[in-house]
Amino acid sequence: MQAQMNPGMRRGQGQPGAPRGALGRAIGYLGNHRRSVAITYGALAVATAAQLAVPQLVQNMIDAVTAGVVPGASPDTGVSLVINASLLIVLFAVMRGVFSFAQAFMSQKTSQDVAFDLRNAIFARVQRLSFSYYDQNQTGQLMIRATDDVERLRIFVAQGLVLAAQSFLLLIGALVVLALTNWSLTLVVLPLLPIAMVLFMGFGKVTQPLFMIIQAKLSVLNTILQENLAGIKVVKAFTREPHEVNRFDVAATDLMEQQLRVNRIFSFLFPVIFLVAQIGQAAILYFGGAQILGGTLNLGEYQKFSLYLVYVFFPMGQLGMIVALMAQAAASAGRIFEVLDAKSEIADKPGASELPQISGHVEFRNVTFRYFGSSDPVLKDVSFVAEPGQTVALLGATGSGKTTIINLLPRFYDAAEGAILIDGHDVRDVTIDSLRSQIGIVLQETNLFSGSIRDNIAFGRSDASDDEVIAAAQAASAHEFIMGFPDGYNTKVGERGTTLSGGQKQRVAIARALLLSPRLLILDDSTSSVDLQTEHHIQQALDQLMRGRTSFVIAQRISTVLNADQILVLDKGQVVASGKHEDLMEDSPIYAEIYSSQLLGDAEPTAAM
């Protein structure tokens, strides 16, 4: 199966676009936290109801003051009404404050829960995506999705969604009371609502793609930062600090200019919304004043109507913030679901079985492989058989396909044509975990994780005992230098193992693979970072430990080739010769040339040892 990339992820690299309904899908994560959501919006409803009750109490106070006394009541009745209304207003204010606090706290908690779910989902998905996905996507862009994009979505859940619900409740409640209070004046207000909705939808449609561009440019900026920090030694070695500063400045300027474009739009939006609200206020003042003069509207009713009118215009004033938060959240949700929806080309097929304990018989049967986006095969019709316990050396010029072969064995990629069999099982028919758990791998680029040396050696077997860890380190000639550190196996290795030398990192990586006691061992130029003396010790240990295990080795040193049971010579993606060293020296001109040009220089030091 040819390596492919999810098309949605290609859009994420600079091309604005998002999966349809992405924001709705993100909001759907609230369903995992129904109790918190119920408390949040229940408290919001109570606080809003308390807010809606206040204008009616204000009318009662004004009516009591203007009327002096209520007919049939004592002279103190008006004063009592004012006092009671004032106390009720204070009571409702306290109630609103308490429930608003509960709503604000619970909305923040709920948003953090949703962010937690999304970040974990993104990380879990990234762990399962195939190598071809990472070939097409940069680390910085993936990091932004799990950090900044999730945070923007969280802010919308905590603020924007709550503001939208509050605005809706206020608007509906206020309109109902207004209609019951004075239907004719309410008709003056109603035409303004469609105008506000058109503004809301129009600005949302315009700004969402712009926020997508902002996130893409932020990804570019983050990628530059990540690459620079990862390669800071190279930057300093080549005195490229000014160039990198300028490169970062260009990306930061590009991001700032895009943000300013969005700000210009919102600078126009807010005045327009307030203009609509002011027009409504002016219309109510005119028509309400006419009714007062005509005797059909008293002062208390007008004041109540004015206060409820504020509750109608208040949501309109919040439209700008809601639009901004929603547009940002929609753009970020689209980018998040591009990752969550990405399809891994390497996955367990339906009904895949567990790979039983293997003996190490490996067969490549007419295997052809192409990388994504390339029509030229990296491997073409490759066939060979490795018997259990054999050491197979892979030789060839750069780009001949050596690394591709060892990447196909644990299914980092899948073959486009042909089949790869381990003990007669097609690797595509068994589960990935059961396959890789029986393969020990030491890659050419050694990658250690922050933590202790012991943690790194036991990375594949966290339950390994100290004796097992030490035995693996001794087999990899790592025990001596580890014990030379003050903290021994508890020594912290630093980010990517920066506190260790290249040879030390390589030996820790070898110990990590050996601890698994795999039946199948892959060593990708595993002794490239060690000196000849250390290599000699490692090779002796490997010779002993690889006995009875099938091993595939990419090496540039003569010792590995001389000890190999089978040597595969690759040229332009094809196996052009195979056999033992002595036979190939006689039968393969390509092998003889490689031996002379790349390996002969190591022969004398190896013989001397």
N, C-alpha and C positions, 0 to 999 in steps of 0.2 A: 504494500500500500504506500503510495507516494505521500511524502510529508506535505501537509497542507496547513494553512493558517485560517483561523476563523475570520470571515470577512468583516464582521463587526469590529474586530480589533484593528484591522487596517484603517478603518475610518477614524479610530482613536488617534492615529498618528497624523494629526494636523488637519484632517478633514472633519468638519463639524457634522454631527449626526448622532442619533441616539436610537436605541430600540424603542419602538412605540409602546406607550403605556409604562415606561420605566418608573416614573414617579409614583404612579398608582401601585406598581409592584413593590416599590420600596415602602410605601405607606402600609401595604399589606403585612409587613413585618410587625406592625402594631398588634396583629392578631395573636402573636406569641406572648403578649403582655396585657391581656384583657383586663385584669384587675386594676393595674396601674392606669390604664386608659379610662376605665369606668370612674375611678376616683378623680382623675384629672378633669374630665368633662362634666362629671356630676358637680364638682366644686365650682367649675366655670358657670354652669347653669344657675346654681344658687347665687353666686356673686352677681351674675347679670340680672337675675330677678330682683335682688336687693337694689341694684342700681336703677332698675326700671320703676321701682316703687316710689323713689324720692320725688319726682315731679308732681305726683298726685298729692303727696303730703305738702309740698310747697303751695299748690293751689288752695288746699284747705286753710293754710295759714293766711294767705292773701285774702281769701274770701272772708275769713273771720275778722281780719283787720279792717277791710273796706266796708263790711256790713255793720261793724260796731258790735252788734249783738245779734244773736239768732232769734228770730221771732218765737215768742213763747218761752224763752229761756231767761235765766237770771243775767244781770249785767256782767257777771264774772265768766260767763260761758265763753266769750271770745278769747279772753286771756287764757282760759283753760285749754281751748283748742290749740292756741299758739304754742303753749308749753308742751302739750301732749305731742303735737306734730314735731316740735323740735327734738323731744326725747326719742321719738320714733326715727327721726332722721339720723340721730346719733347711733341708735341701735342698728339701723340698717347699714350705716357706715362701718360699724364694728364688725357686723356680720360679713359685709363685703370684704373687709380687710382680712378676716380670718380665712374665708374660703378662697380669696385671691392668693393668699400665701400657700394654702394647700394645693391650689391649682398650679402655681408657679413651681413649687418644689416637685410635685409629681410629674409635671410635664418635662422638667429637666431630667428626672430619674428615668422616665420612659424613653426619652431621646437617647440617653446614655445606654440604655438596654438595647435599643435598636442599633446604635453604632457598634456596640459590642458584638451583636449578632452578625452584622455586615462585615466587620473586620475579620472575624473568625471565619466567615464563609469565604471571603476573598483569599485569606491565607491558605485555608484548606484546599480551595480550588487551584491556587497557584502551585501547591505541592503536587498536584496530580496532573498538571499539564505536561505535555511531551516536550522533548528538547527542541523540536521544530518551532514551537511557540516562542521559546526564548530566543531562538535564532532570529525571529522577526520582530521582537519587541524589546525595548530597552528597559533596564532595571529601574531607572529614575521614573519612567512613566508608570510602571506598575506600583511603585512606592506611593506616588501621588494619589492613586486610586484608593489605597488603603488608609491614607492619612487625610489629605485636604478634601478630597471628594466626599469621604464619609463624614467629615466634620461639617461640611456645608449642608449635607442632607440632615445631619443631626440638628443643626441650628433651625432648619425649617420645621422639623418635627416639634422642637421645643418652643419655637416662637411663631413662625409663619402659620402653621396649621392651627395653633391656638388662637392667633389673631383672626384668622379667617372664620373660625367657629364663633368667636366672640362677636365679630362684626355681623355675622349672619343672625345670631340670636338678638343682638341689639336692634338690627334693622327690622327684622320681622316683628319683634315685640313692640317697637316704637310705631311702626306703621299700623299695627292693629289698634293700638291705643289712639293714635291720631285719627284713624278712620271713625272710631267710636266717638271721639271728642268733637271733631268738626270735619265732616266729609268733604265739604267744598274746598277748604284750605288744603286738605290732603291731596286733592286732585292737582293742586298747583305744584306739589312736590314730586309726584309720581313721574312726570316726563323726564326728570333729571336722572332717574335711576338707570334707564337704558343707556343714556350717554355715558354714565360712569362704567357700566358693564362693557360697553364698546371700548372705552379707554383701557380697561383692565385686560381684556382679551387681546387688543391690538398691541399693547406694550409687551405683554407676555410673549406673543408670537415673534415680535421683533427682537427681544432681548435674549431669549433662550439660546439661539445660535451664537450670539455674541459671547455669552458665558461659556459655551462649549469651546470657543476659540481661546478664551482666557485660560481655561483649564489645560488646553493643549499647549499653550505657550508656557504655562507654569510647569508643565511636564518637561518641556525642553530646558527650562532654567534648572529644574531639579536634576535632570540628567547631567548637565554640565557640572553642577556642583558635586554630584556623586562620582562622576568619572575623575574629576580633578582631585578629590580627596583620596580616592582609591589609587591614583597614580601620582601622588604628590612627589614621590622620590624621583620619578622620571621627569616631572616638570622642573624640579630644582636642578637635576643633573644636566639638563639641556638649557638651563636659564631661560625657561619659557614663561616665567611669572608674568611679565608685561602682556604677552600674547593671551594668556589665560584670563587675566584681568579684563582685557579688552573684549574677549569672547563672552565673558559673563556679563559685561556691561551692555553689549549689544542685545543679548537675550533679555536682560532686565529692562532695558529701554523699550524693547518690543512689547513686553508684557505691560509696562506702565502705559504705553500709548493705547493699547487695546482697552485697558481699564478706564482710561480717560474718555474713550469713545462711548463706553457704556454710561459713565457718569454724566456725559453731556445729554444723553437721552433722558436720564432720570432727572436731571436739572430742569428739563422741559416738562416732564410728567407732573411733578409735584405742583408747580404753579397752575397748570391746567386743571388739576383736580380741585385745588383751592378756589380757582375761579368759578368752577361749576357750583361749589358749595356756597360761595358768596352770592352768586346769582340767585340761588334758591333762598338765601336769607333775605335778599332784597325783595324778592317776589312775595315772600310771606309777610314782610314788614308792610308792604304796600296793601295787599289784600286783607291782611289781618287788621291793619289800621282802619281800613274802610269799614270792616264789620264792627269794630269798636265804636266808631263814630255813628254807625247806623243803629247801635244798640243791640245787635245780635250776638255780640261776643263781649264777655266781661273781662276784667283785668286778670283775674285768677286763671281763667281758662286760657287766655292768651299766653300768660307766663308758662303754664303747663305745656301748652302747645310748642312754645319756643324751646323749652328744655328737651322735650321729646324730639324736636326737630334736630337738636344737636346730636342726638343718638342716631339719627338718620345720616347726618353729614359726617359724623365721626368715622364710621366705617369707610366712607368715601375718602376721607383724609388718610386712612390707613392703607388704601389701595396701593400707593407707591411702595410702601415697605413690603406688603404682601407680594406684589408683583416681583420685586427684586429677589426676595427670599425664594419664591416659587421658581423663578427662572433659573436661579443658581442651582437650586435643588434638582430641578428637572435635568439640567445639563450634567450635573454630577451623578445623578441616578443612572442616566444613560451610560456614562463611562464605567460605572460600577458593574452594571449588568452586562457590559461588553466582556468583562473578565469572567463573571459568573456564568455567562452563557457560552463562553469559549469551549469548543469541542476539542478534546484531546485525541490526537490520531492514535495514540497508544493507550488502549484501554482493554480491560477484560471483555472478551466476547461473551455473549449470552451462553450460559451453560459451561463456561470454562472450568476445567478441573484442576485440582491441586497437583503440582508436579511432585511425584514421589521422590524419595531419596535417590539421587542420581549416582551413577558410577563414573560418569565423565566422558561418555562417547558423544562426540560432536560431529555433525555433518552439515556442510554447506552444499546445497543441491541447486545448481544453476541459478545462483543469486545475482540479481541486478538491483541497483539502488540509485535513486536520484534525490538530490536535495530539493527542497521547495524552490520553485521558480526557475529551475534549471532543466533544460531538455537533454543535456549531456549526462550520461550515467557516470557516477563515481566508481561504481563496481559494475562489471559486465560479465554475466554468465560465469560466476566464480563457483567452483566446486572443489571440495577437498574433504577428507575425513581425518579426524583426530581420535586416536584410540585412547581409552582410559589410561591415565598415568603419563601420557606423553607430554613433552614440552615442545610447543610449536612456536618457532621464531618467525616473526613477520619482518621482511626486509623490503626496501624499495625507496625510491626517491620521494621527496616531499610531494604530496598530492597523489600518490600512487594508490591509496585506499587502505593503508594499514589501520589507521584509527577508525575508519568506517567499519571495518570487520569487527573490531572489538566493541564498537557501539551497537552493533546489531545483535550480538550475543545476549546481552541483558535486556534487549528490546528498548533501548533508548530511542531507536528508530525502527521502523518495519521495512522489510524488503519490498520493492516494487514488484518484483517477479521472483519466482523460485521459493525455496523453503529452507529454514534453519532448524535442524533437528538435534535435540539433546536426549540421548538414550531412546531414540525413536519417536520422541514427542515433539511435534511442531511447537515452537515457542509461542505461536499465536493462539494455540489451543489450551494453554495452561494459564493460571492466574499469574499476574505480574509479581505479586509479593512472594509466592512460592518459588518463582524462578530466580528472582534477584537475591533471595535469602540464602541461596546455595552457591552464589558467585561472589568471590572476593575480588575487589577492584582497587588498584592503585593507579590513579590517573596521572598524566604527565604534569598537569598543573595541580600541585598539592594545595588542598584547602583545609585548613584547620579552623575550629570554631573557638570563640571566646570561652574560656574556662580552663580547667587544669589539664595537664598532660594525660592524667589517668582518664578523665572524661573523654578526651579525644580518642584514646586507644579503645575505650569501651563504647564508642559511639554506636556501633552496630549491635552490641550486646551489653546493655546497661546492667544486666544482672550478673555479669562476670565477676568472679572473685579476684582479690588482689593477686593471688598466686597465678591465676590465668593471665592477668594483665602483665605481670612481670615476665612470665614465660614468653609471651608474644613479643615483648620489648627485647628480651634477650635474643630471641630468634632473629630479630631485625637489627641486631647490633645497636640498640638504642638504650639499653639498661645502663651502660656505663656513663654516658653523658647525662642521662636523666638524674642519676644519683649524684652527679657532680653539682647539681643545683642545691641551694640550701633547703628548699622545700621538697626536693625529690619529685615524686609523682604528683604532688599537689601544686607544683609550679604552674602559675598562670602563663598561658602562651600569648596572650594579647590578641588583638583583632587580626584575623587571618593568620595567626601564628607569627606575627612580626618580631617577637622576642627570640625566635629560634632561627638558626642559620638554614640555608636551603637544604643541606644534607641532613640536618636534624629533623626538619619538617618531613622530609621524604621518608626517613626511617620510622617516624611516628605513624605516618600514613601506611607504611608496610605492616607495622605491628597491628594497626587497626584492621587491616584486611586479614592478617594471619589469625587474629583472635576468633574470627568466624569459623576457622577450620573448614574452609570451603572445599568442595569436591572439584570446583572449577575456579581457576585463578587467572586474573587478567592483570598484567603488569605493563603499563604504557610508559615505556622508557623510564622505569621506576628507579634506576640507578644513575640517572643523568645528573643529579645534583650532589653526588658523593664522590669522594676521592677514591683512588684505586685501592688503597688499603682497606677502606671501609667497604667498598664494593666487594672485595674479596671475601670479607667476613659475611656480608649479606648473602653473597652467592652460595657460600658454603651452607649457610642456614637454609636458604631456599632449596638447594639441592636435596637437603635432608627432608624438609617439610613438604616439598612438592612431590615426594615419592608417593605414587599411588593417586596423585591428583593430576587432572588435565590442566595444563598451563599454557596461556597465550602470552607471548612476550614480544613487545616492541623494544628493541635495544640497538644501540650503536656501538656496543663494545663486543670484542671478539669472544669473550668468555661465554656469553649467553649463546652465541651462534655455535661455538664448538660443542657445547653441551646439549644442544637441542636434538630431540629425536626426529624432528621434521622441520625443515626450513621452507617457508613459502616466499618466493620472490615475486613481488608485484610490480607491474609497470602499466601505467595508465589504466588502472582499475581492473586489470586482468592478472591471473596467476600464470606467469610465463615459465616458471620452473619450480620444482619442489623436490625435496630429498634431503640427504645429509650433506654436511660440509664437504667431505671428500668427493662425493659424487658430483656435487654442483660445481666444484672447482674445475672438474674435467668437462662437464656437459653444458654449463650455462655461462656464456660470455658476460651476460648482465651481472650475474652473481660475482664472477671474478672481478669485474670492474668495481662493483660496490665494495667488495672485500679489500681491493687495493686502495681505493680512494678514501673510504670512510673508516675501515676497521683495522687496516694493517698497522696504523700508528699505535694502536693499543696492544698489539701482539707481544712486543718485547717486554713492556712493564708487567703484563699479565703473566708471561712465562717466568719472569724473574721472581714474582711472588710465589 
